């Protein structure tokens, strides 16, 4: 019996691949260091039946044209920002995703960036490795206080509330701007206070961004918004890169309108502006929000569940375009 052929765009958890290999002929791109190139992706789609895509894989008409008989696109993503959902649906190809299971991991990396940029941890690590030891009471690496400061959340959904939970443990005052008010019991538990968007920007010592990416949130943070922030304030982005205008951010950092930034996402991923790379008051991580072994393994098994459903002719548990079944 000919097994269906599945292509995986980067290495994933072996326990999930072992399950999948019982039901399919699995080909895995072995290079985990970079996003697969478009020509290589097109070639792989042409010779396989099912595509297992990761967050940064751009699935567009060119990729889909490579195989008119493609049986499914199974994406290990929550929101398919890089996928032409309309085109896949027009071709009646099942498209699956994963549920929102990355909340705590994303909140962890967010708070890690917050502490790292405020306390200049990356700078200290680099200097110490180079042989520089200023002395434990030197002001050479003095940074910003975290405990007791004001955290401003732009967006207070799942991840925003998880960040608030961590900030509450640091004794921080928590203010937030969101069109929807957080449930009263959550506000009370973490001491969250709803304020206007501009007031949050003006009052916070740390701004943490958690909006969903949509046309109205693209460049939500630009020159005007950054000018409202305190010159001692920091901005943290673990949501989506285009929420910030990087041009405006670079200008604000260079002119010391704000104190620093911690970024896990970028406007033009995977490219990061060289000006940000050169700045010591910026901490950069390569979109590590869900990069936790246990979580990534769980995510991979969800994708396998979806693929096996396709192979068996069942409705996948996480079908994004159910209209193709009509």
N, C-alpha and C positions, 0 to 999 in steps of 0.2 A: 504494500500500500504506500502511495506517495504521501509523505507528510507535508503539510503546508509549510512554506518557508517564511521565516520571520527575521527581519533585520532590526538590530538594536544599534542606535547611533553612537553610544558610548558604553563602556563597561558598567554593569549594574550588579546588584547583590547576587552572589553565586547561588544562594539558596533559592532565589526566585528563578534564575536561569535553569537550575536543575529541574524544577517543576515543569518549566516550559518545554525543556528538551524531551520530556516524556510524551509530549503531544505534537511537537513541531521540530522541523529542521531549523536550528537557530544559528544565525550569523551575527557576530558582535564586532563592531569596529573596535579594535584593541587600544586605540589611542585615547586615554582619558585626559590628556593635557590640553586639548583644544577642541573647539566645536568643529564638527565635520564640515568639510568644504561642500559647497553646492554641487560641483561636478561629481564628487564622490557620493553624495547623497542621491543624486539623480541616478547614477549607475547602480547603486544598491537597490533602490526602489524598482528599477527595471527588472532585476533578477529575483525579486522576492514577492511574496503574496501579501504580507502584512508588515506594516511599519510601526516600530516602537520608537517614538520620538521623545526627546528631552526638551527642556524649557527653551533653549535658544535655537533649536532647529526651526528654520523658516520653511514652512510647508506651503508652497504657493502653486500656481497653475503649472509652472515649469516642472516642478517635482511631480505633481499628479499626472502630467502628460506622459511621464516616463513609463507609466504602467496603467493602461486603460482598464486592466482587470484587477487592480489593487483591491483587496478585500476589506481592509480596515486601516485606520490610523489610530493607534493607541498611544496617547500622549501622557507622559508622566508630569502633568502640570495641573494646576488648579484652574487658572484662567488662560485660555489659548491665545495669548497676545500675538504670537508669531505664526498663527495658522489661519489660512483663508477658509474660515468656517463655511461661508456662503458657497464657495466653489466646491468644497468637499460634499456639502449637502446637495448641491445641484447634481452631482454625479452619483448620489445615493450611496455614498461610502459611509459606513459607521465611523463616528469619531467619538472617542472616549477620553475621559480625564480622570483625575483622582479627587477625592473629597478634600476639604480644607483641614488637613491634619498637621499643618506645619506651624501652628500658632505659637506654641511654647518655644520651639527652636528659633523662630524668627525673633521673638521677644528677647531670647537670650543673646543673640548676636547684636540686637539693637542696644541692649544695655551694656554689652561688652564694648561696643564702639563708643558709647557715651563715656564710659569710664576711661577708656584708652586715650581718647582725644583730650579729655579734660585734665587727666593726670599725666599726660605726655609719656605714656608707657612705651610706645614704639620708638620715640626719640631716645628715651633712656636706654632701651635695649640696644639700639644702634650705637650710641656713644660708648656704652660700657663694653660692648664687643670690640670696639676700636681702641680700647685702652684708656678711655677717659673716665675718671672717677672724681666728680666735683666735690664730693664730701656730702654727708647726709644732711647737713644744715645749710648747704649752699642754695642760693636762689637761682642757680643756673638752669634748673629744670622745674622751677615752681610752676604749678598749673592752677586749675580751677577746682574749687570745692564741689563735691557732689551731694553729700548728705545735707539735708535741710534746705536745699535749693528748690527752685520752682521748675517743675517739668510741664511743658506745654505740649499737649497732644493735638495734632491736626488729623482728625479721624479717630474715633474711639470705638471701633468695632472690636472684633475678636482679638486682634494683635494689639491694638491700642490699650484695651483693658488688661491684657496680659503684661504689657509694659508697666501699666499703672500699678499692678500688683507687686512688681519688683521694686518700683520707685517707692511705694508705700513702706516697704521694708527698710528703705534708706532714709525714712523720715522726710521725704520730699513733699512739698505742696504740689498738688496735681490740678492743673486747669486744662480744659479741653474745648475744642471747637468742632462741632459736628452738627449737621442739620437735624439729626435725630438725638434726642436726649437719652443718655444712658439710664437703664433702670435705676430707680431710687435706691434699691437695696445695694446695688453695685457702687453708686456714688457714695453712699454712707460708709460702706465697707472700706473703700480706699481713699475717702476724703476728696473725691473728684468734684470740681466746680465747673459748670458749663459757662463759657464766656463767648463773646464775639470773636471771630477770626482775627481781627486786628488787635483786639485786647490781648489775646493769647500771645501773639507775636511780640507785643510791646512788653509784657510782664514776665515772660519766661526766661529762665537762665539756660534752659535746654529746650529746643524745639525738636520733637520727634514726629516724623511724617508717616501717616498710615492711611491715606486715602486710596481708593481703587483708581486705577488708571482709566480715564474716560476723556472725551474731548474737552469737557469743562474742567478737568483737573490737570491737563497738560500745561506745564509752566504755571501751575498754581502758585509756586514760589518764584518770583522774579525780582527785579530791581526794587520795585516799590515795597514789596513784602520784606525783603532783606533789610531795607533802610529803616523799617519799624523796629527791628530787633535791637537789643542792647549791644553795645560794642564788646561786652564781656560774655555774650551768649554764644552757644554752640548749636549747630543744626545737625540732626542725624536722619539719614534716609535709608530705610530698609524696605520701602514699599516698591515703587517703580521709578526708574531713573528720570523719565521725562516729566515727572512731577516738579522737578527743579529745572530752571533755566541754568545750565552750567556756565554759560557766558556771564550771566548776572552773578552767579555764585563766585566765580573766579574773581570778578571785579570787587565784590564785597570782601572777600578774603584778602586780596592784595592790598586794598585800601584800609584794611583793619576796621571795616564797618561791623564785622562780627569776629569772634575770637577763633573759631575753628569749625571743622566739619568732620563727621564720621560717615562714610559712604559705603554701602554694600551694593548699590545699584547705580546705573549710569545712563545718561541720556542717549548715548549711542553705543550701547553694549554690543560686542565686547570691547569696544574702543573706549579708552579713558583719555580725557584731555591732558596733554603733557604738562600744562600749567598746574593741574591738581597733583600730578605725580611729584612735581618739584617742591611743593609746599610742605613745610614741616608741621604746620598746624592742621593737617588733614590726614586722617587715617583711612586707608583704602583696603577693602577686602573684595575678592572677586565673586560676588553674589553667593555668599555662603549661608544664606538664611536657613536652608533645610539640610545643610551638610553635617548631619549627625548619623553615625552608622545605623543605629537602631531605627531611626525614622526613615532613612533612605531604603533600608531593607523592607520596611512596611510598605512604603510607596511602591516599590518594585513588585511586591506580591499583589497589590491592588491592580497594577497593570496586567499581571499574569491572569488574574481573575477575569479581567475584561477580554483578554485575547482568547482564553479558553472558551468563554461564552460565544465569541465569534466563530471559533472553530467548530463548536458543537451546534451552531445554528440557533443559539438562544439570544435573547435580548441582553446585552452587556449591562452589568450593574450600574455603570457610570456613563451611560449614553448621553452625549451632548446634543445630538440632533435626532431626536425620536421621530420627527416628521418623516424621515426616510422610510419608516416602517409602514406608513399608510399607503 
